[in-house]
Amino acid sequence: MGETMMRRFIAVPAVLCALAAAGCRSAGPGPAPSSDFRSSDRIVFVHYFNWFKTPDVGGSWRNWEWKGNGPQHDPERVLANGRRDIASVYYPLIGPYDSSRPEVFEYHMLTAIAARIDGFFIDWYGIPSEEEKGFGPLLDMAARVGFKMCVCFEDKAMFGYHYKVQTRADAVRNAISNLNYIIETHGKHPAYLRIDGRPVVINFSWSEPADTVKPKADGFSAAEYAEILSEVRKKHPICFIHDYHAHIRESYWDVSDNVYPWLDVNGEALDRFYNEAAQRRRAGRIQFVTSLVYPGFDNTGVWGWGDGPFVTPREDGAFYARSWEKALSNDASFVQIATWNDFGEGATLEPALDYGYQYLEMTESYAARLKGVPSDGGAGLRIPAAIYRERQALAADPPADPKAAADRRARLDRRIQLFLAGRYREAQESAP
């Protein structure tokens, strides 16, 4: 067992320690450590969206519908195949869900753990956003199952998405305030991602159509980020990782701790990124190489956000395989995956009726290679969905006897304990 893998079992929940004391040894990936990662570790994170709503929980549909230009999608309408008319080319295995339901993100995290994913990046749109409101419960669940979370800072939100700032100086001050808030509110949580003791924030830059600031730009300039991060670091340590886009013409390498490529960086541009990353690592200017892998892209469901669809075919997994091989061949140690559940853009790993567990089985295999451990063939991937269905059944039709209901919940908790200990066969056999 490699050093990184060993660290995954250092600070597991107490109940898992009890299992180990009883002579049970984990056969699966197990939970991620509650301790910090080091820059020498090999890490897999996936972008995650907690912005979905359903009428029964959130009062309305959100991000499952499309009412802009192009074909319309209304989840209230049930299609001939029995599926709701959602704005996506793929359909989640559990159907359209509300992101605020604990059983939903428990299912997501457990499934990700079985695929050797270490944590989720949450696309974060500022202090007053719905994404921020839901972040605390996600962190608490992550801590319970030994998972990690991290903010993906959508810097366009600092201009016009939530804050109606009038000048770029106002937007800079807004970014400083929001980054300080992230670190002060979430950065010390045991489930928040830290590398070498520093809370990690990754950035995503893209222009916002409703931007109130002139002149408009694709996020903050390198000079503006130098000012922002200088001010934040007066109060807090931070590991800030900026995105590398084909449309961004200036370099953010020297003002950030690291840089990662996005989906629009391919071919020669991606080779240039990896070459520069390797040079900077050899020179000691960065401590690790980041990468981005993804299974494909298809935003037909939202009609390219009204501008016509863009499609990168999945090729039945071949595109995803090439993406991973590129990252591994360039010695990337921090692998980002886009995405878990961006159904609108069709870049999803989450189990779906259309492709099942194909991409998570591939993820488990490649993540095992990255971490230098044997693959288990995705042996635990299907157990979390069964646990989710049992939680749904218990909520819909609870036993009249309170003791019987408590016993069923206890059996579910025990099943999760077995799962997190890598005792997949026992977790499967313990199903009601």
C-alpha positions as CSV (number, residue, x, y, z in Angstrom):
1,M,0.0,0.0,0.0
2,G,1.5,3.3,-1.1
3,E,2.0,6.3,1.2
4,T,-0.8,8.3,-0.2
5,M,-3.2,5.4,0.2
6,M,-2.1,4.8,3.8
7,R,-2.9,8.4,4.6
8,R,-6.5,7.8,3.6
9,F,-7.0,5.8,6.7
10,I,-5.3,8.0,9.3
11,A,-8.2,9.9,10.7
12,V,-11.4,8.0,9.7
13,P,-14.6,8.2,11.7
14,A,-14.6,6.5,15.1
15,V,-16.9,3.8,14.0
16,L,-14.5,2.8,11.3
17,C,-11.7,2.7,13.8
18,A,-13.8,0.3,15.8
19,L,-14.3,-1.9,12.8
20,A,-10.5,-2.0,12.3
21,A,-10.0,-2.9,15.9
22,A,-12.3,-5.8,15.5
23,G,-9.9,-7.2,12.9
24,C,-11.6,-5.8,9.8
25,R,-9.3,-4.6,7.1
26,S,-10.4,-2.2,4.3
27,A,-10.4,-3.8,0.9
28,G,-11.7,-0.7,-1.0
29,P,-10.7,2.9,-1.4
30,G,-12.0,3.9,2.0
31,P,-12.7,7.5,3.0
32,A,-10.4,10.4,2.3
33,P,-8.3,11.6,5.2
34,S,-9.6,14.3,7.6
35,S,-6.0,15.5,7.7
36,D,-4.5,17.8,5.1
37,F,-3.2,16.6,1.8
38,R,0.4,17.4,0.9
39,S,1.6,18.8,-2.3
40,S,3.3,15.5,-3.0
41,D,0.0,13.6,-2.8
42,R,-2.0,12.4,-5.8
43,I,-5.5,13.8,-5.6
44,V,-8.7,13.4,-7.7
45,F,-11.4,16.1,-7.4
46,V,-14.5,16.6,-9.5
47,H,-16.6,19.7,-10.1
48,Y,-20.0,19.5,-8.4
49,F,-23.1,21.6,-8.7
50,N,-25.5,22.0,-5.8
51,W,-27.9,24.2,-7.6
52,F,-30.7,21.8,-8.5
53,K,-34.3,22.3,-7.2
54,T,-37.5,20.4,-7.4
55,P,-41.0,21.7,-6.6
56,D,-41.6,19.3,-3.7
57,V,-38.6,20.6,-1.8
58,G,-37.4,23.9,-3.3
59,G,-40.8,25.2,-4.4
60,S,-39.9,25.2,-8.1
61,W,-37.7,23.6,-10.8
62,R,-34.2,25.1,-11.0
63,N,-31.5,24.1,-13.6
64,W,-33.6,21.1,-14.8
65,E,-35.6,23.4,-17.1
66,W,-34.7,25.5,-20.2
67,K,-36.9,28.4,-21.3
68,G,-34.4,30.4,-23.3
69,N,-33.6,30.3,-27.1
70,G,-33.9,27.0,-28.8
71,P,-35.9,23.9,-27.8
72,Q,-37.8,24.4,-24.5
73,H,-37.6,21.8,-21.7
74,D,-40.2,21.6,-18.9
75,P,-39.7,18.9,-16.2
76,E,-43.4,19.1,-15.5
77,R,-43.9,17.3,-18.8
78,V,-43.4,13.5,-18.8
79,L,-42.2,12.1,-22.1
80,A,-43.4,8.9,-23.8
81,N,-40.3,7.1,-22.3
82,G,-41.5,7.9,-18.8
83,R,-38.7,10.5,-18.2
84,R,-39.3,14.1,-17.3
85,D,-38.5,16.6,-20.0
86,I,-35.3,17.9,-18.4
87,A,-32.7,20.2,-20.0
88,S,-30.1,17.6,-20.6
89,V,-29.1,14.9,-23.1
90,Y,-28.5,12.6,-20.1
91,Y,-30.9,11.5,-17.4
92,P,-29.7,10.9,-13.8
93,L,-30.1,7.3,-12.5
94,I,-32.1,8.5,-9.5
95,G,-34.1,11.0,-11.7
96,P,-34.1,14.8,-11.3
97,Y,-33.3,15.7,-7.7
98,D,-33.2,18.5,-5.2
99,S,-29.6,19.4,-4.2
100,S,-30.7,20.2,-0.7
101,R,-31.7,16.7,0.2
102,P,-29.1,15.0,2.5
103,E,-29.8,11.6,1.0
104,V,-29.0,12.9,-2.4
105,F,-25.5,14.3,-1.6
106,E,-24.8,11.3,0.7
107,Y,-25.4,9.1,-2.4
108,H,-23.2,11.3,-4.5
109,M,-20.3,11.3,-2.0
110,L,-20.5,7.6,-1.3
111,T,-20.5,6.8,-5.0
112,A,-17.6,9.1,-5.6
113,I,-15.6,7.5,-2.8
114,A,-16.1,4.1,-4.5
115,A,-14.6,5.6,-7.7
116,R,-11.5,6.8,-5.7
117,I,-12.5,10.4,-6.0
118,D,-11.2,12.5,-3.0
119,G,-13.6,15.4,-3.1
120,F,-15.9,17.9,-4.8
121,F,-15.3,21.4,-6.1
122,I,-18.5,23.4,-5.5
123,D,-19.2,26.1,-8.0
124,W,-19.6,29.1,-5.7
125,Y,-21.3,32.4,-6.7
126,G,-20.8,34.6,-3.6
127,I,-22.0,35.1,-0.1
128,P,-25.8,35.5,-0.8
129,S,-26.0,32.7,-3.3
130,E,-28.0,29.4,-3.1
131,E,-24.7,27.6,-3.6
132,E,-23.3,29.2,-0.4
133,K,-26.5,28.3,1.6
134,G,-26.1,24.7,0.7
135,F,-22.3,24.5,1.3
136,G,-22.4,24.0,5.0
137,P,-24.5,20.9,5.0
138,L,-22.3,19.4,2.2
139,L,-19.2,20.0,4.4
140,D,-20.8,18.4,7.4
141,M,-21.8,15.3,5.3
142,A,-18.3,15.2,3.8
143,A,-16.8,15.1,7.3
144,R,-19.1,12.2,8.3
145,V,-18.0,10.0,5.4
146,G,-14.4,11.1,5.2
147,F,-14.7,13.2,2.0
148,K,-13.3,16.6,1.0
149,M,-14.9,19.8,-0.4
150,C,-13.4,22.9,-1.9
151,V,-14.8,26.2,-3.4
152,C,-14.6,26.9,-7.1
153,F,-14.7,30.7,-7.0
154,E,-16.8,32.0,-9.9
155,D,-15.2,35.4,-10.2
156,K,-17.8,36.7,-12.7
157,A,-20.2,36.8,-9.7
158,M,-18.0,39.5,-8.2
159,F,-19.0,41.8,-11.1
160,G,-22.6,41.5,-12.0
161,Y,-24.1,38.2,-11.2
162,H,-25.1,38.9,-7.6
163,Y,-23.4,42.2,-6.8
164,K,-24.3,45.3,-8.8
165,V,-20.9,46.9,-8.5
166,Q,-20.2,49.9,-10.6
167,T,-16.4,50.0,-10.9
168,R,-13.7,47.4,-11.3
169,A,-12.2,48.7,-8.0
170,D,-15.5,47.8,-6.3
171,A,-15.3,44.4,-7.8
172,V,-11.7,43.9,-6.5
173,R,-12.8,44.9,-3.0
174,N,-15.8,42.5,-3.4
175,A,-13.5,39.6,-4.3
176,I,-11.2,40.3,-1.3
177,S,-14.2,40.3,1.0
178,N,-15.6,37.1,-0.5
179,L,-12.3,35.2,-0.4
180,N,-11.8,36.2,3.2
181,Y,-15.3,35.0,4.0
182,I,-14.6,31.6,2.4
183,I,-11.5,31.0,4.4
184,E,-12.9,32.4,7.7
185,T,-16.2,30.5,7.4
186,H,-15.2,27.3,5.7
187,G,-11.5,27.0,5.5
188,K,-11.0,25.4,9.0
189,H,-13.8,22.9,8.6
190,P,-12.3,19.4,8.8
191,A,-13.8,18.5,5.4
192,Y,-12.4,21.5,3.6
193,L,-9.5,20.8,1.2
194,R,-6.1,22.0,2.4
195,I,-2.8,21.4,0.8
196,D,0.3,21.8,3.0
197,G,-2.0,23.4,5.6
198,R,-3.4,26.1,3.3
199,P,-7.1,26.2,2.3
200,V,-7.5,25.7,-1.4
201,V,-9.6,27.9,-3.6
202,I,-9.7,27.3,-7.3
203,N,-10.9,30.0,-9.7
204,F,-13.1,29.9,-12.8
205,S,-13.2,33.0,-15.1
206,W,-15.8,33.6,-17.7
207,S,-17.5,36.8,-18.8
208,E,-20.9,37.5,-17.4
209,P,-23.5,38.8,-20.0
210,A,-25.2,40.9,-17.4
211,D,-22.0,42.5,-16.2
212,T,-22.6,46.0,-14.8
213,V,-18.9,47.0,-14.9
214,K,-17.2,48.7,-17.8
215,P,-14.9,48.0,-19.5
216,K,-16.0,44.4,-19.4
217,A,-13.4,41.7,-19.1
218,D,-13.2,37.9,-18.7
219,G,-12.9,38.0,-15.0
220,F,-10.1,39.9,-13.2
221,S,-6.8,40.7,-14.8
222,A,-3.5,39.3,-13.5
223,A,-2.7,42.7,-11.9
224,E,-6.1,42.7,-10.2
225,Y,-5.6,39.2,-8.8
226,A,-2.1,40.2,-7.6
227,E,-3.8,42.9,-5.5
228,I,-6.7,40.7,-4.4
229,L,-4.4,37.8,-3.2
230,S,-1.9,40.2,-1.6
231,E,-4.7,41.6,0.5
232,V,-6.2,38.2,1.4
233,R,-2.7,36.8,2.4
234,K,-2.3,39.6,4.9
235,K,-5.0,37.8,7.0
236,H,-5.0,34.2,5.8
237,P,-2.9,31.5,4.1
238,I,-4.5,30.4,0.8
239,C,-3.6,28.1,-2.1
240,F,-5.1,29.8,-5.1
241,I,-5.3,27.9,-8.3
242,H,-6.3,29.9,-11.4
243,D,-7.9,28.5,-14.6
244,Y,-6.1,28.5,-18.0
245,H,-8.5,29.3,-20.8
246,A,-8.0,29.5,-24.5
247,H,-9.7,32.9,-24.6
248,I,-7.6,34.4,-21.8
249,R,-4.5,36.0,-23.3
250,E,-2.5,36.9,-20.2
251,S,-0.7,34.7,-17.8
252,Y,-1.8,34.0,-14.3
253,W,1.1,31.7,-13.4
254,D,3.0,34.3,-11.5
255,V,0.1,35.7,-9.4
256,S,-1.4,32.3,-8.4
257,D,0.0,29.2,-6.6
258,N,-0.9,27.1,-9.6
259,V,-2.9,27.0,-12.8
260,Y,-5.2,24.3,-14.3
261,P,-6.4,24.0,-17.9
262,W,-10.1,24.1,-18.9
263,L,-12.2,22.3,-21.5
264,D,-11.4,24.8,-24.3
265,V,-7.7,24.0,-24.0
266,N,-6.8,21.2,-26.4
267,G,-4.2,20.1,-28.9
268,E,-1.1,22.3,-29.1
269,A,-2.6,24.6,-26.5
270,L,-2.8,21.8,-23.9
271,D,0.7,20.7,-24.8
272,R,2.0,24.2,-24.2
273,F,0.2,24.2,-20.8
274,Y,1.9,21.0,-19.7
275,N,5.3,22.1,-21.0
276,E,5.1,25.3,-19.0
277,A,3.8,23.4,-15.9
278,A,6.8,21.0,-16.2
279,Q,9.3,23.8,-16.5
280,R,7.8,25.6,-13.5
281,R,7.8,22.5,-11.4
282,R,11.5,21.8,-12.2
283,A,12.3,25.4,-11.3
284,G,10.5,25.0,-8.0
285,R,7.9,27.7,-8.9
286,I,5.0,25.3,-8.5
287,Q,4.8,22.2,-6.3
288,F,2.6,20.0,-8.4
289,V,1.0,19.8,-11.9
290,T,-2.7,20.1,-12.2
291,S,-4.8,18.7,-15.1
292,L,-8.3,18.5,-16.3
293,V,-10.0,15.4,-17.6
294,Y,-13.6,15.1,-18.9
295,P,-15.9,12.6,-20.6
296,G,-17.2,14.8,-23.3
297,F,-19.5,17.8,-23.6
298,D,-23.0,18.3,-25.0
299,N,-25.0,21.4,-24.1
300,T,-27.9,20.6,-26.5
301,G,-30.2,20.6,-23.5
302,V,-29.8,24.3,-22.9
303,W,-29.1,25.0,-26.6
304,G,-25.6,26.3,-25.9
305,W,-27.2,28.7,-23.4
306,G,-29.3,30.0,-26.2
307,D,-26.6,30.3,-28.8
308,G,-26.8,26.9,-30.4
309,P,-25.3,23.6,-29.1
310,F,-21.7,22.6,-28.9
311,V,-20.8,18.9,-28.7
312,T,-17.6,17.0,-28.0
313,P,-18.7,13.4,-28.5
314,R,-17.9,10.9,-25.8
315,E,-17.0,8.1,-28.3
316,D,-18.2,5.5,-25.9
317,G,-15.6,6.4,-23.3
318,A,-12.6,6.8,-25.7
319,F,-12.5,10.5,-25.3
320,Y,-12.4,10.2,-21.5
321,A,-9.7,7.6,-21.8
322,R,-7.5,9.9,-23.9
323,S,-8.1,12.7,-21.5
324,W,-6.8,10.7,-18.6
325,E,-3.9,9.3,-20.5
326,K,-2.8,12.8,-21.4
327,A,-2.9,13.8,-17.7
328,L,-1.0,10.7,-16.6
329,S,1.7,11.0,-19.3
330,N,2.4,14.5,-18.1
331,D,2.8,13.5,-14.5
332,A,-0.2,15.4,-13.3
333,S,-0.7,14.7,-9.5
334,F,-3.8,16.9,-8.9
335,V,-6.5,15.7,-11.4
336,Q,-9.7,17.7,-11.8
337,I,-12.7,16.1,-13.5
338,A,-15.4,18.1,-15.2
339,T,-18.0,17.3,-14.0
340,W,-20.0,15.2,-11.6
341,N,-23.4,16.6,-12.5
342,D,-23.5,19.5,-14.9
343,F,-26.4,18.0,-16.7
344,G,-27.1,21.1,-18.7
345,E,-23.7,20.9,-20.4
346,G,-23.7,17.1,-20.6
347,A,-20.3,16.7,-19.0
348,T,-21.3,14.2,-16.3
349,L,-19.9,11.3,-14.4
350,E,-22.9,10.8,-12.1
351,P,-24.6,7.5,-12.9
352,A,-27.2,8.0,-15.6
353,L,-29.8,5.8,-17.4
354,D,-28.0,6.5,-20.6
355,Y,-24.5,5.2,-19.7
356,G,-24.9,3.6,-16.3
357,Y,-21.6,3.5,-14.3
358,Q,-19.3,3.3,-17.3
359,Y,-17.5,6.6,-16.6
360,L,-17.2,6.0,-12.8
361,E,-15.7,2.5,-13.5
362,M,-13.2,4.2,-15.8
363,T,-12.5,6.8,-13.1
364,E,-11.8,4.2,-10.5
365,S,-9.3,2.4,-12.8
366,Y,-7.5,5.6,-13.7
367,A,-7.5,7.0,-10.2
368,A,-6.0,3.7,-9.0
369,R,-3.2,4.1,-11.6
370,L,-2.6,7.7,-10.5
371,K,-2.3,6.7,-6.8
372,G,-0.3,3.6,-7.5
373,V,-2.8,1.1,-6.0
374,P,-4.6,-1.9,-7.4
375,S,-8.0,-1.3,-9.0
376,D,-11.0,-3.0,-7.5
377,G,-13.0,-2.8,-10.7
378,G,-15.5,-0.5,-9.2
379,A,-16.8,-3.1,-6.8
380,G,-18.6,-0.7,-4.5
381,L,-20.1,1.7,-7.1
382,R,-23.6,0.3,-7.0
383,I,-24.1,0.1,-3.3
384,P,-24.8,3.8,-2.6
385,A,-27.7,3.8,-5.0
386,A,-29.3,0.9,-3.1
387,I,-28.7,2.8,0.2
388,Y,-30.3,5.9,-1.4
389,R,-33.4,3.9,-2.5
390,E,-33.8,2.4,1.0
391,R,-33.6,5.9,2.5
392,Q,-36.3,7.0,0.1
393,A,-38.5,4.1,0.9
394,L,-38.1,4.6,4.6
395,A,-39.0,8.3,4.3
396,A,-42.0,7.5,2.1
397,D,-43.4,4.7,4.2
398,P,-41.9,4.7,7.7
399,P,-42.9,1.8,10.1
400,A,-45.6,2.8,12.5
401,D,-43.5,1.4,15.4
402,P,-40.8,4.0,16.2
403,K,-38.4,1.3,17.3
404,A,-38.8,-0.5,14.0
405,A,-38.0,2.7,12.1
406,A,-35.0,3.3,14.3
407,D,-33.7,-0.2,13.7
408,R,-34.0,0.3,9.9
409,R,-32.0,3.6,10.1
410,A,-29.4,1.8,12.3
411,R,-29.1,-1.0,9.7
412,L,-28.6,1.6,7.0
413,D,-25.9,3.4,9.0
414,R,-24.2,0.0,9.7
415,R,-24.3,-0.7,6.0
416,I,-22.5,2.6,5.3
417,Q,-19.9,1.8,7.9
418,L,-19.2,-1.5,6.1
419,F,-19.1,0.3,2.8
420,L,-16.6,3.0,4.0
421,A,-14.4,0.2,5.5
422,G,-14.2,-1.3,2.0
423,R,-16.2,-4.4,3.1
424,Y,-18.4,-4.3,0.0
425,R,-19.6,-7.8,0.1
426,E,-20.9,-7.5,3.6
427,A,-22.4,-4.1,2.8
428,Q,-24.3,-5.7,-0.1
429,E,-25.4,-8.7,1.9
430,S,-26.7,-6.5,4.7
431,A,-29.4,-5.1,2.4
432,P,-32.9,-5.5,3.8
